[in-house]
Amino acid sequence: MNIGLLGGSFDPVHLGHLLVAIEAGYRLGLDRVWLLPARESPGKAPPAAAHHRLAMLEIAAQADPILEVCALEFELPAPSYTYRTLEALQARHPELRFSLILGMDALLGLPGWRDAQRVLELAHVVGVTRPGFAASGISERIVKPGGLYPGALRYNAYHDGLPPGPTPSSGPRELRFERGASLITVPAFEVSSREVRRRVKASEPITHLVPRGVADYLSTHQLYRS
């Protein structure tokens, strides 16, 4: 079985997360997409407690049968490093193949990740972009296993007159996609967890940005109000 992995703080989970997970799952023929909430992301502490983020994710995963929640990172040491998560997953499920789903910002920052090469040894990488953007340097939709991470990778707008995006973070350039990489485009949906939190605090509507059950959970537990 081929399992997609979409990690994050999910603070809170929103429809943009589900759009990426479901599109990637069906477009790439994945058997399941596991949503992996981070216990503690490097460099930041989530505003909501872990049990709240996990509960909201369980609600959101009911949106599609391809989705499942995996709380493995809550069992591992903090902060949550992707290479450590992948090692634990492979140890527990040696029969599975893993595809790591990354937004383009995360893909561009890959050279700066802790033990980035180990990540690429353990998972196929799926870069997710949106209409109007492309990654020069991954010019084909598929990077064959063993292909090098392109050091000159840039996230470029090729229409709409938008400026070039960020350059990669500093870090090693000789990274090799040991299990290959794919690049897919998903429909644009402008939403972020930060914006959801801001709206909740300002008593603005969020039912068009998060699953209804998540909106109800936020209201019941009075999260992000202060």
C-alpha positions in Angstrom: 0.0 0.0 0.0 1.1 3.5 -0.7 0.3 6.0 2.1 0.4 9.7 1.7 1.5 11.8 4.6 0.4 15.3 5.3 1.9 16.8 8.4 1.4 20.1 10.2 0.3 21.8 13.4 -3.3 21.8 12.2 -4.0 24.7 14.5 -6.8 24.5 13.5 -7.3 22.1 10.5 -9.1 23.9 7.7 -10.5 23.2 4.2 -7.3 24.0 2.5 -5.6 21.1 4.3 -8.3 18.8 3.2 -8.2 20.0 -0.4 -4.5 19.2 -0.6 -4.8 15.8 1.1 -7.7 14.6 -0.9 -6.5 15.9 -4.3 -3.0 14.4 -3.8 -4.5 11.1 -2.7 -6.8 10.7 -5.7 -4.5 12.2 -8.3 -1.6 10.0 -7.3 -3.6 6.9 -6.7 -2.7 6.7 -3.0 -4.5 4.1 -0.9 -4.8 6.4 2.1 -3.6 9.8 3.2 -2.6 10.0 6.8 -3.0 13.4 8.5 0.0 13.8 11.0 -0.5 16.4 13.6 2.8 17.6 15.1 3.3 17.4 18.8 5.5 20.4 18.6 6.8 21.9 15.4 10.4 23.1 15.5 10.6 26.8 16.5 6.9 27.3 17.5 4.4 26.1 20.1 0.8 25.7 18.8 -1.8 27.9 20.6 -4.2 25.0 21.0 -3.4 22.0 23.2 -2.5 18.7 21.4 -5.7 16.9 22.4 -7.9 19.7 20.9 -5.9 19.7 17.6 -6.2 15.9 17.4 -10.0 16.0 18.2 -10.6 18.6 15.4 -8.5 16.6 13.0 -10.5 13.4 13.7 -13.7 15.4 12.9 -12.2 16.8 9.7 -11.0 13.4 8.5 -14.6 12.3 8.2 -14.8 14.4 5.0 -13.5 11.6 2.8 -12.8 7.8 3.2 -9.2 8.3 1.9 -8.3 10.3 5.0 -7.1 8.9 8.3 -5.4 10.5 11.4 -2.1 9.2 12.7 -1.1 10.6 16.1 2.4 9.0 16.1 4.2 12.3 16.6 2.5 12.7 20.0 4.5 9.5 21.1 7.8 10.7 19.8 10.2 13.2 21.4 9.6 16.9 20.8 10.1 18.8 18.6 8.6 16.8 15.7 11.2 16.2 13.0 10.1 14.6 9.8 13.0 12.2 9.5 12.3 10.9 13.0 8.6 10.4 12.2 9.4 8.6 8.9 11.9 6.3 10.7 9.3 5.4 13.3 6.6 4.8 10.6 8.9 2.6 8.6 9.8 0.6 11.6 6.2 0.0 12.5 4.9 -0.5 9.0 7.8 -2.0 6.9 5.2 -3.2 4.3 4.0 0.3 3.4 5.4 2.9 1.0 5.2 6.5 2.0 4.6 9.7 0.0 5.4 12.9 1.8 3.0 15.7 0.7 4.6 19.2 0.9 3.5 22.6 0.0 5.9 24.5 -2.2 7.2 26.6 0.6 8.2 23.5 2.5 9.7 21.9 -0.6 11.8 25.1 -1.2 13.0 24.9 2.4 13.9 21.3 2.2 17.7 21.8 2.2 17.4 23.5 5.7 15.5 20.6 7.3 17.1 18.5 10.0 18.6 15.4 8.3 16.9 16.3 5.0 18.7 13.5 3.1 17.3 10.9 5.4 13.8 12.2 4.7 14.4 11.7 1.0 15.7 8.1 1.6 12.5 7.2 3.4 9.7 8.8 1.3 8.6 9.8 -2.2 8.1 13.5 -2.2 5.0 15.2 -3.5 5.3 18.9 -4.1 1.9 20.7 -4.2 1.5 23.9 -6.1 -1.4 26.0 -7.2 -2.5 27.4 -10.6 -0.3 30.2 -11.9 2.8 28.9 -10.3 5.6 26.5 -11.2 8.9 25.4 -9.8 11.7 26.0 -12.2 14.2 23.2 -11.5 11.5 20.6 -11.3 10.4 21.2 -14.8 8.9 17.7 -15.2 6.0 16.4 -13.2 8.2 13.5 -12.1 11.7 13.4 -10.7 13.0 9.9 -11.1 14.4 8.1 -8.1 18.0 9.2 -7.5 17.5 12.6 -9.1 19.2 15.6 -7.4 17.4 18.4 -5.6 17.8 21.3 -7.9 19.9 23.9 -6.1 18.6 26.8 -8.2 15.0 25.9 -7.4 12.7 28.9 -7.5 8.9 29.2 -7.1 7.9 31.4 -10.1 4.7 32.9 -11.3 4.3 32.4 -15.0 1.3 34.5 -15.4 -0.9 37.1 -13.6 2.2 39.4 -13.3 3.1 38.0 -9.9 6.7 38.4 -8.7 9.1 35.4 -8.3 8.7 33.6 -5.0 11.4 32.8 -2.4 14.7 31.2 -3.1 15.6 28.0 -1.2 16.8 28.2 2.4 20.5 27.9 3.1 21.7 24.4 3.6 23.2 21.5 1.7 22.5 21.4 -2.0 23.5 17.8 -2.8 20.2 16.2 -1.8 19.1 13.2 -3.8 15.4 12.1 -4.2 16.1 8.5 -3.5 12.5 7.5 -3.9 11.7 10.1 -6.6 9.4 13.2 -6.5 6.1 14.3 -8.1 4.8 17.8 -8.7 1.0 18.3 -8.8 -1.2 21.4 -9.1 -4.3 21.7 -7.0 -7.1 24.4 -7.1 -6.3 27.6 -5.2 -8.0 28.1 -1.8 -6.8 31.0 0.2 -7.0 30.1 3.8 -4.5 29.7 6.7 -4.8 28.5 10.3 -3.6 32.0 11.4 -6.5 33.6 9.5 -9.0 31.2 11.1 -7.6 32.0 14.6 -7.8 35.8 13.8 -11.4 35.4 12.7 -12.4 33.4 15.7 -10.9 36.1 18.0 -12.7 38.8 16.1 -16.0 36.9 16.1 -16.0 36.8 12.3 -17.5 33.8 10.3 -15.4 30.8 9.7 -17.9 28.2 8.5 -16.7 28.7 4.9 -13.1 28.0 5.9 -13.3 24.9 8.2 -15.5 21.8 8.3 -18.8 22.5 10.1 -17.9 20.1 12.9 -14.6 21.9 13.5 -16.4 25.2 13.7 -18.8 23.7 16.3 -15.8 22.3 18.3 -14.1 25.7 18.4 -17.3 27.3 19.6 -18.0 24.6 22.2 -14.5 24.7 23.7 -14.0 28.5 23.2 -10.6 28.1 21.5 -8.6 31.0 20.1 -10.9 33.5 21.8 -8.1 35.3 23.6 
